[in-house]
Amino acid sequence: MAKNDAPKPKKQRWYSLIIQAYKVTAPHDKYLLPGILAILIGGIALAVLIGLLVGGTAAIIYASIFGVLTAALGAMYFLTRRFERNAFMRMEGQTGASLAVAQTIRSGWKFEDQPVNMDTRGKGVVFQGVGKGGILLLAEGGSIIHKPAEQSKKRIEKLVPGVPVTIIYVGTGEGEVRLAGLTKAIRRTKKALGRNDRPTVEARLKAIGGAKPPMPKGIDPVRARPDRKGMRGR
């Protein structure tokens, strides 16, 4: 059989993704089902009540239809938020989790798969990204990664002068950004590079190369990080 004749994988329907998200989240979230039911029942009941107060068969029918649609959208939004929250909670503490979250940002930023630095014991890594906020370093590993992150920042500032370099320490400790708030923290960085400037900075960083991080034996942060497609519900 020719390559072109190979069957294409079937595209998942939207309702299949919703069912999958529920099945993944429900075992870890006891408030998921009660919340969905409360939104559905409450939304429909409120719409019917409004229809009754307005009066007339047409008002009750239209209000009921509107209530069903609105309640369904509210329930899906609630499910999505609980799914994301649950996914972030399960990812916290995994090596490369910050990169998996950062790479879900589809525009304005580009993050490299390979770490630019690492502590000698392999318990902390630093990933690098380029975007509208300049150069961003994502540092995981608590206090042990502070020194490697600062070393990477100083090195980049010397090699690419004039471009701001920001470090975001990712974790659950004091002064660190949790995974659930990482996307917002990245987007909040002050704009420093235009769309045409980013490829130039990326090319410059690739041309100068990076200091080879001390890679402990048996550790591969790229393979260890969570699946990004799973984060997007695909």
N, C-alpha and C positions, 0 to 999 in steps of 0.2 A: 504494500500500500504506500502511495506517495505521501510525502510529508504534508502536502496541502490537503490531503484527504483525511487526515487525522481528525477525529471528532473534537470539537471545541468544548471546553468545560462549560457546564450550564451556569448561567448567571443566577445568583441567589435573588429571590424575590424579597421585597421589603418586609413582608410579614414573616418570612423565614428568619430574617435577622432579628426581628423583635422577639420571636419565640426563642431563638438561640440566646439572646441577651438575658431573657427571663430565666432560662434554664441554668445559665452560668451564675446568675446573681442570687436567685432564690435560696439556694442552700446556705448562703453566707449572710443573708439579710432577712431577719424575721419580720421587719416592718415593710417589706416590699409588697406582698400581697394585700395586707390590710390597707396600705396607702393607695394602691391602685383601685381597690374596691371602693374606698371612701371617696376618691375623686370621681369615679364613674357614677356611683349612686347619688352623691351629693350634687354633682353637676346637672344630672338629668332631673333630679327632684326640684332643684332650684328653677330650672327652665320651665318645667311643667307648672310650678307654682306661679311664675310670672305670667304664663299663658292663661291660667285661671283667673288671675287678678285683672288682666286686660279684658278677658271675656270673649266669647265667641269660639266656634269650632276651629276656624282658620287660625286664630291666634294660638290656640292650644297645639295644633298640629305643627305650625311653623316653629313655635318655641321649643317643642319636643325635639324636632329635627336638629335645630340649632344646639340644643342642650347635649344631644348625643354626640354630635361632631366636636363640640368644644370639650366635653368630658373625655372623649377619646384622645384628642390632642394633648390635653392636660395629663392623662395617664401615661401616654408615650413619653412626654417630656420628663415626668417623674421617674419612669423606668430608665431612661437614658442617663439621668443624673445619678441615680443609685448605682447603675452599672459602672459608670466612670469612677464613682467614689470607691466602690468595691475593688475595681481593678487597680486603682492607685494604692489602696491599702495592702493588697496582696503583692504589689511590686516593690513596695518600700523595703529597702535593705538589700535588694538584689543589685549586683554589679551591672552597671550600664543602664539602669532604669531611667536615669535622667536623660540619656541620649535617646532612648526609645520615645520618651514623651516629647522631647524637643524636636525630633524629626517628624512629628505629626503636624508641625506648623508648615503649611503648604506654600506659603509665600512670604517673602521678605527675609528668610533665613535659610542657611545651608550649613549643616553640621556633618563633620567628617566621621566616618565609622571608627577609624583608629584613634586611640588615645594619644595625646601629645605628652603626657607625663603620668607617672605612677609612683607610689611609694614603694620602697624596697621590699616590703612584705606582701605586696599585692592586695592590700586591704583598702586601697583608695586609688581612684583614677581621675584624670583630668581630660575632658573632651573639649574640642574647639569648634566654634562656629563663626561664620561671617554673615552679617546682615545689616539692616538699616541702622542698628545701634552700634556698629563697629565690629570689633572682635570680641566674642564672648567665650569665656571659659566656664565649663560646668565641672565643679569639683565635688566628688563623692568620697566619703570615708571619714567624716568627722574631723577632729583636730589634727590627725596625722597627715591629712592631705593639704593643710594650709601652706606648709613650706614648699612642696612641689608646685602648688598652684601659683604662689608668689614668684617662684623661680621662672615658671613659664611666662608669666605676665611681663617680668622684667626683660626677658629674652626677646619676646615679641615686640615690646615697645622700642627696643634698640634696633631691631631689624626692619620694623615697619613704623617709622616715626610719624607722628601726626594723626594716627588712627587710635581712637580710644579703646582700651582693653579693659573689659569688665569681668570680674569673677563672681559667679553665683555659687555659693556653697549649698549643696542639696542634701537634705536630711531632715531629721526630726528634732535636732537639738536647738539650743538658743542661737539666734542669729542665722539659722539655716532656713531654706525655703523647702517646704514639703512638695512632693510630686504634684499634688492636686492644685497647687498655686504656681507651679513652675512656668506654665505657658503664659500666664498673666504677667509674671515677673519678667520674662523675656520680652514680651510685647511692650512693657513699660519702659524699657531702656530708651534713653534720649536719642533721637535720630541724629546720626553722624555721617552716614554714607548714602549717596544717591544710588539709584538702580544701576547706573552706568559705572559707578565707582567700585561696586562689589566684585565684579569679575577680575578687575585689576588687582585688588587686594588678595583675592583667592589665588590668583596666578603667582603673585609675589610670595605668598606663604608656601606654595608648592615648590617654587623655584629654590627658595633658601632651605627647604627641607625642615625637619624637626629633630630635636634632640631625642635620640632613641630612649624611650622610657625603660627603666629597669624592669623587664618582664620576668616575674618569678616563674619557675618551672611548673608546668601544668595549669597555668591560668591564662585564659583567653577571654578578655572582657567583651570582645565582639560577639563570641558565641554564647557568652553567659547572659547577655542582656535579653529582656523579654521581647516577645514578638510584637512588632509595631503594628502589623495588620490586625492582630487581636485587639489592640487598643482602639482601633477604629471600627471594631465590630465586623470585620470582614473575614 
